[in-house]
Amino acid sequence: MNALRVAVLRCERLPRFLTWEIPDVEALFADDRLLVEAFAARGVEAVPVAWTDDGVDWNGFDGAVIRSTWDYVDDLAHFLEVIDAIERSRCRLLNPADAVRWNTDKRYLDDLDDLGVAVVPLLRGDARDAPRLRERIEQAGWGELVLKPAVGAGGSGVVRADAAGLERALAGFPPGTDVLVQPFARSVLDEGEWSYIFIGGRPSHVLRKRPAVGDFRAHGIYGGTIAPARPDPSDARAVTAMLARLPFDLDYARVDVVRFGGRPAVLELELIEPMLYLDLAPGSADRLADATLRRLRRA
């Protein structure tokens, strides 16, 4: 039996929103390196492949695991064309293409709400919708807001504003941008944001992320801190039940939640290229390699 061959999809360059110098760019790809090593330990040839490389023969791979494709937000149409090309080949895509397409636009939060998953409340619109949005915000009693583009990654384009500054904040987005408007969850500033990592459909590890002083984005690239953590068992059960409602066979997932209204609520559900922080959870790269191989061998 021939050894399996797996493409580990990554970006060719960092996304355009990263306009500042990052001292150690290669440190961002620790997940990729650990996964490649875990595959190699199992006799699997794992090859880092830039998703933008149009010369790739996807039929030459048994599987393609989407990992650090962070720059897909710069050219979503091209990224989806590549997803389609992989789906048409003999190569199996992980996560599956239907989950990837669904997760590229934060409209998925509306679907989660329909599925009974607790999410941070949201409204949607652009600068032309300011009067309608202002009325809804006043009715809901939201004093502080967070606005973000419907298509984005890594906190790109996210702004914080008070309700009185809604029009000004909306005007800061490129014309026609579909914007999500949410109440600011103040729990981010004290309790922080929780990231639950699932591998092969099972809980793997949990991280607690806190924003840097003076910021509100709980992300390492903005100076935030990230550390392994033990959540309240009832919270962990609630988040596991959230993921179980999805109609996808997922190789990996990251569920980012904050406490809102006294319970965990989804802020983001990451099924495409989330950092899984495999370096902070011993054995997690092995779990991801094993979960991936089980799916490929079933296929």
SULKA-V283562 format. One record per backbone hydrogen bond with DSSP energy under -0.5 kcal/mol. NH is the residue of the N-H (numbers start at 1). CO is the residue of the C=O. Records with the same first field share a line. If there is no record, write none. Layout:
NH->CO, CO
This chain:
6->45
7->63
8->47
9->7, 65
10->49
11->68
18->15
19->17
23->21
25->22
27->24
28->25
29->26
30->27
33->29
34->30
35->31
36->32
37->33
38->34
39->35
40->36
41->37
42->38, 39
43->40
44->39
45->4
46->44
47->6, 45
49->8
51->10
53->50
54->52
56->53
58->56
60->57
61->58
62->5
63->5
64->92
65->7
66->64, 94
67->9
68->9
69->67
70->68
72->69
73->70
74->71
75->72
79->75
80->76
81->77
82->78
83->79
84->80
85->81
86->82
87->83
88->84
89->85, 86
92->62
93->91
94->64
99->96
100->96
101->97
102->98
103->99
104->100, 101
105->102
106->150
108->105
109->106
110->107
111->107
112->108
113->109
114->110
115->111
116->113
117->112
120->266
123->181
125->179
129->126
130->127
133->129
134->130
135->131
136->132
137->133
138->134
139->135
140->136
141->137
142->137
143->141
145->161
146->182
147->159
148->180
150->178
152->150
156->153
158->155
159->147
161->145
163->143
165->162
166->163
169->165
170->166
171->167
172->168, 169
173->170
177->174
179->125, 177
180->148
181->123
182->146
183->121
184->144
186->184
188->185
189->186
190->186
191->187
192->187
193->209
194->257
195->207
196->194, 255
197->195, 205
198->253
199->202
200->251
202->199
204->197
205->197
207->195
208->227
209->193, 207
210->225
211->188
212->217
215->212
218->216
219->217
222->219
223->220
224->219
225->210
227->208
229->206
231->229
235->232
236->232
237->233
238->234
239->235
240->236
241->237
242->238
243->239
244->240
245->241, 242
246->243
250->248
253->198
254->270
255->196
256->254, 268
257->194, 255
258->265
260->258, 263
263->260
265->258
266->118
267->256
268->256
270->254
271->269
280->277
281->278
284->281
287->283
288->284
289->285
290->286
291->287
292->288
293->289
294->290
295->291
296->292
297->293
298->294
299->295
